[in-house]
Amino acid sequence: AQKVTQAQTEISVVEKEDVTLDCVYETRDTTYYLFWYKQPPSGELVFLIRRNSFDEQNEISGRYSWNFQKSTSSFNFTITASQVVDSAVYFCALRSYNTDKLIFGTGTRLQVFP
Amino acid sequence: DVKVTQSSRYLVKRTGEKVFLECVQDMDHENMFWYRQDPGLGLRLIYFSYDVKMKEKGDIPEGYSVSREKKERFSLILESASTNQTSMYLCASSPGLAGDPYEQYFGPGTRLTVT
């Protein structure tokens, strides 16, 4: 069975702090894709990143970085120097190679206070 | 840019009413999806469609049906709305071919309240 676990329900930080959102997944597939989405208060899910199972290289995009480790089945997301605009619900998701379905975690609500 | 639109942002309906939620995408995507989002449960797939007139049940199809008469439009139907269907409904679309590493594109959501 496939599963995505986001154990952190809610995180509160003060602006400029670094914050890491955890994502642990379960799958028996050897080829799969991992995603992070952001859902701001407006409601629309915004795609942030996709990672292939055969590419464990970490990625950095501005203040955002992602750490993919197959050995621990984790795909963690770090925001450096957080800003109020980062306040949102963040979802991690998993998709197998041979399906169109996404399996979502339950999300982590991040609140960044000024 | 891919654009996915949903007919309403907020909707209030009475128990027993038939409810239609409409979703339109403008990028000629083969796949379209309907999810519901509830606190603590994340997004759960209701139905998806991989082609016109084709549909497959997701994880929670009970109480829902769907229609896809045109490629760009995917409708979610609540035949007889109940209070436990009060939720946020999100539509998404994506290109076809399961083997490709594509993402899903989401609409703004419809917050449905059934009273």
Interface residues (C-beta under 8 A of the other chain):
Chain A: Q6 T9 Y33 F35 Y37 S42 G43 E44 L45 V46 F47 R50 N52 F91 Y97 N98 T99 D100 K101 L102 F104 G105 T106 G107
Chain B: R9 N31 F33 G40 L41 G42 L43 R44 L45 F48 Y50 G58 M88 L90 A92 S94 G96 A98 G99 P101 E103 Q104 Y105 F106 G107 P108 G109 R111
